């Protein structure tokens, strides 16, 4: 049961039955009741509890008055009556929340724990997998995907850190949601798209190949169309959309690197992901350069030598003082 439903049952429904809600809260509860037969049954049960408690309260009050009328000592009668009413109120305060909790357990079956699975790739390696709903995923280097062994509830939710290409099986009644470590996510129904969310980077990007995607972040929701790439900057909380064929963005899953008028900084990002290397740029004269070319089974050194031949870019490896460093460092000078 979602936290929203629990809040309504525990907090709003009791006050609704007492008539102690605002117009906005009343509308919220009545909308919730109309959502399903199950919600109606829960609301009806709680209403019956309150009706029964009111009836008992009236009956007990009458019977108490009759019983106490036989007591000659007025002070004793007043004290006894006050004590009886206090006890009745305490019983009602304790009884109703317990009954609400009972209804939550009996009328709404408790969700069973679902085992979570994780697939993780090593630097320079990629892999592919099929999710429980048939959705196919390609996972890029140094990436991880966490997903349940079966999709239950209203959403098919997975968590991505790194980069992956998704071919989502269409299910209009159960949206597919990809979350990231940066409070940014996408919601899709049936579509194919590439998503990138590396922890070492300051951007989250989504490239839509087919279908429809809603990108959700702190700045709101943006709908993406096929042939568009959304780039969200975590630091500035800004989203920009670019036109693209998607060929360069998804070439990694076929073991290729494709540059199509790719800006210098983006080209280095793509090489960083592919070869598990950090670049140190000490010469800014290349910042405005663009690169075009396709590479298959090329080593990093070969690609950088081609950059040198086409744009005069000079590069060298930086010796690491820490032998445990997993990444090589390359200086662009």
C-alpha positions in Angstrom: 0.0 0.0 0.0 1.4 3.4 -0.9 2.2 6.0 1.7 -0.5 8.3 0.2 -3.2 5.6 0.8 -1.9 5.0 4.4 -2.1 8.7 5.2 -5.7 8.9 3.9 -6.8 5.8 5.9 -5.0 6.7 9.1 -5.3 10.5 9.1 -8.1 11.8 6.9 -10.8 9.1 7.0 -11.3 9.2 10.8 -11.7 13.0 10.7 -13.9 12.7 7.6 -16.3 10.4 9.5 -16.3 12.9 12.3 -17.1 15.8 9.9 -13.9 17.5 10.9 -12.2 18.1 7.5 -11.7 21.1 5.2 -13.4 21.3 1.8 -10.1 20.4 0.2 -9.6 17.4 2.4 -13.2 16.3 1.9 -12.7 16.4 -1.9 -9.5 14.4 -1.5 -11.1 11.7 0.5 -14.2 11.4 -1.7 -12.0 11.2 -4.8 -10.0 8.4 -3.1 -13.2 6.5 -2.2 -14.4 6.6 -5.8 -11.1 5.2 -7.1 -11.9 1.5 -6.3 -14.4 -0.8 -4.7 -11.7 -1.7 -2.1 -11.4 2.0 -1.1 -15.2 2.2 -0.7 -15.2 -0.9 1.6 -12.5 0.6 3.8 -14.3 3.9 4.1 -17.6 2.2 4.8 -16.1 0.0 7.5 -14.6 3.0 9.3 -17.9 4.9 9.0 -19.7 2.0 10.6 -17.2 2.0 13.4 -17.9 5.7 14.1 -21.7 5.2 13.8 -21.5 2.3 16.3 -19.3 4.2 18.6 -21.7 7.2 18.6 -24.7 4.9 19.2 -23.0 3.1 22.1 -22.0 6.5 23.5 -25.7 7.7 23.6 -27.0 4.4 25.0 -24.4 4.2 27.7 -25.0 7.8 28.6 -28.7 7.1 29.1 -28.1 3.9 31.0 -25.5 5.7 33.2 -28.0 8.4 34.0 -30.6 5.9 35.1 -28.2 4.0 37.2 -26.7 7.0 38.8 -30.2 8.4 39.6 -30.4 5.8 42.3 -27.3 7.1 44.0 -28.2 9.5 46.8 -24.8 11.2 47.1 -24.6 13.8 44.4 -20.9 14.3 44.7 -20.2 10.6 44.3 -22.6 10.5 41.3 -20.9 13.4 39.6 -17.4 11.8 40.1 -18.5 8.4 39.0 -20.2 9.8 35.9 -17.2 11.8 34.9 -14.9 8.8 35.4 -17.2 6.7 33.3 -17.3 9.2 30.4 -13.6 9.7 30.6 -13.1 5.9 30.4 -15.4 5.7 27.4 -13.5 8.4 25.6 -10.2 6.7 26.3 -11.6 3.5 25.0 -12.8 5.1 21.8 -9.5 6.8 21.3 -7.7 3.5 21.7 -10.3 1.4 19.9 -10.6 3.3 16.6 -6.9 3.5 15.7 -6.5 -0.2 16.5 -9.5 -1.0 14.2 -8.0 1.2 11.5 -4.7 -0.7 11.8 -6.7 -3.9 11.6 -8.4 -2.9 8.5 -5.1 -1.9 6.9 -3.8 -5.4 7.5 -7.0 -7.4 6.7 -8.6 -5.4 3.9 -5.4 -4.4 2.2 -3.0 -7.4 1.9 0.5 -6.5 3.0 3.0 -6.3 0.1 5.4 -9.2 0.2 9.1 -8.4 0.2 10.4 -8.6 -3.3 14.0 -9.6 -3.9 16.1 -6.9 -5.7 18.7 -7.9 -8.2 21.7 -5.9 -9.4 23.8 -6.2 -12.6 27.1 -4.3 -12.6 29.7 -3.9 -15.3 33.5 -3.6 -15.0 35.5 -0.8 -16.7 35.7 -1.3 -20.4 33.0 -4.0 -20.4 29.4 -4.0 -21.5 26.5 -6.5 -21.0 22.9 -7.1 -21.9 20.0 -8.4 -19.9 16.2 -9.0 -20.1 14.0 -7.7 -17.3 11.0 -9.7 -15.8 8.5 -7.9 -18.1 10.6 -8.7 -21.2 12.2 -5.3 -21.5 15.7 -5.5 -23.0 18.6 -3.5 -21.5 22.1 -2.9 -22.7 24.4 -1.8 -19.9 27.5 0.3 -20.6 30.9 0.2 -18.9 31.1 1.0 -15.2 27.3 1.0 -14.8 24.8 -0.8 -12.6 21.1 -1.5 -12.8 19.0 -2.5 -9.8 15.6 -4.1 -10.5 13.0 -6.4 -8.7 12.7 -10.0 -9.6 9.1 -9.3 -10.5 7.3 -6.0 -11.2 4.4 -5.4 -8.7 2.2 -2.4 -8.0 1.5 0.6 -10.3 5.0 1.0 -11.8 7.9 -1.0 -13.3 10.7 0.8 -11.5 14.5 0.3 -11.9 17.5 2.3 -10.7 20.3 3.2 -13.0 23.8 4.4 -12.2 25.9 4.8 -15.4 24.5 4.4 -18.9 22.0 2.0 -20.4 19.9 1.6 -23.6 16.3 0.4 -22.9 13.8 -1.3 -25.3 10.8 -1.2 -23.1 7.9 -3.6 -23.5 4.6 -1.7 -23.9 2.2 -1.8 -21.0 -0.3 1.1 -20.9 -1.5 0.1 -17.4 2.0 0.0 -15.8 4.5 2.8 -16.6 8.2 2.0 -16.8 10.3 4.3 -14.5 14.1 4.7 -14.4 15.4 6.5 -11.4 18.9 7.9 -10.9 21.1 9.0 -7.9 20.4 12.6 -8.8 16.6 13.0 -8.2 16.1 12.8 -11.9 14.0 10.1 -13.6 12.2 9.1 -16.8 8.7 7.6 -17.2 7.9 5.7 -20.3 5.2 3.3 -21.5 6.7 1.4 -24.5 9.7 2.9 -26.1 13.5 2.7 -26.8 15.8 5.3 -25.4 19.3 5.8 -24.0 19.9 7.2 -20.6 23.1 8.4 -19.0 23.6 9.1 -15.3 27.2 8.6 -14.1 28.1 9.5 -10.5 31.3 11.2 -11.6 29.5 13.4 -14.1 27.4 16.5 -13.5 24.8 15.8 -16.2 22.0 13.3 -16.8 20.9 12.8 -20.4 18.2 11.0 -22.2 18.1 10.3 -26.0 14.8 9.1 -27.4 14.8 6.8 -30.4 11.2 5.9 -30.5 8.0 6.3 -28.4 7.5 8.8 -25.7 9.5 9.8 -22.6 8.8 12.2 -19.7 11.9 13.4 -18.0 11.3 14.5 -14.4 13.7 16.5 -12.3 13.7 19.3 -9.7 12.9 21.8 -12.4 9.8 19.9 -13.5 8.7 17.6 -16.2 9.8 17.7 -19.9 8.3 15.5 -22.6 10.9 14.3 -25.1 10.1 13.4 -28.8 11.9 10.9 -31.0 15.1 12.4 -32.4 15.6 14.6 -29.3 18.3 14.4 -26.6 17.7 16.1 -23.2 20.7 17.1 -21.2 20.0 18.0 -17.6 22.7 19.8 -15.6 22.6 18.8 -12.0 24.5 21.9 -10.8 22.5 24.5 -12.6 19.2 22.6 -12.5 18.8 23.4 -16.2 17.5 21.2 -19.1 18.4 21.6 -22.7 17.1 19.7 -25.7 19.1 19.0 -28.9 18.1 17.4 -32.2 20.0 14.1 -32.9 19.7 10.9 -34.9 20.7 9.0 -31.8 23.4 7.2 -33.8 26.3 8.6 -31.9 24.6 8.3 -28.5 23.8 4.5 -28.8 26.9 3.4 -30.9 28.5 2.1 -27.7 26.2 -0.8 -27.5 27.5 -2.1 -30.8 31.1 -1.6 -29.7 31.6 1.5 -31.7 32.4 5.2 -31.1 30.7 7.6 -33.6 31.4 11.3 -33.6 29.1 13.5 -35.7 30.2 17.1 -35.3 30.7 16.2 -31.7 32.0 19.1 -29.5 35.5 18.6 -27.9 34.2 18.2 -24.3 31.6 15.7 -25.3 34.1 13.7 -27.4 36.3 13.4 -24.3 33.3 12.3 -22.2 32.6 9.5 -24.7 36.3 8.4 -24.6 36.2 8.5 -20.8 33.3 6.1 -20.6 34.7 3.8 -23.2 38.3 3.6 -22.0 38.0 4.3 -18.2 40.4 7.2 -18.4 40.5 10.7 -17.0 41.4 13.7 -19.2 43.3 16.7 -17.9 42.9 19.6 -20.3 45.7 22.2 -19.9 45.2 23.9 -23.3 41.8 25.5 -23.9 42.4 26.2 -27.6 40.6 23.0 -28.5 37.4 23.8 -26.6 35.6 25.0 -29.7 36.7 22.1 -31.9 34.2 19.5 -33.4 35.0 16.0 -34.4 33.5 13.6 -37.0 34.4 10.0 -37.5 33.6 6.3 -36.7 35.8 4.0 -34.7 35.5 0.2 -34.2 38.0 -1.8 -32.2 40.4 1.2 -32.0 42.6 1.7 -29.0 42.6 5.0 -27.2 46.1 5.9 -28.5 45.0 5.4 -32.1 42.0 7.7 -31.7 44.0 10.4 -30.0 46.6 10.1 -32.8 43.9 10.7 -35.3 42.8 13.7 -33.3 46.4 15.0 -33.5 46.5 14.5 -37.2 43.2 16.3 -37.8 43.2 19.1 -35.2 46.8 19.2 -33.9 45.8 18.0 -30.5 48.7 17.0 -28.4 48.4 14.4 -25.7 50.4 12.3 -23.2 49.8 9.9 -20.3 50.4 11.3 -16.8 52.2 9.0 -14.5 50.2 8.2 -11.4 51.8 8.4 -8.0 49.2 6.0 -6.6 49.7 2.5 -8.0 46.2 1.6 -6.9 44.6 4.1 -9.3 42.1 2.2 -11.5 42.0 5.0 -14.1 44.8 6.2 -16.3 45.2 10.0 -16.8 45.8 11.7 -20.1 46.8 15.3 -20.5 45.6 17.3 -23.5 48.1 20.1 -24.0 
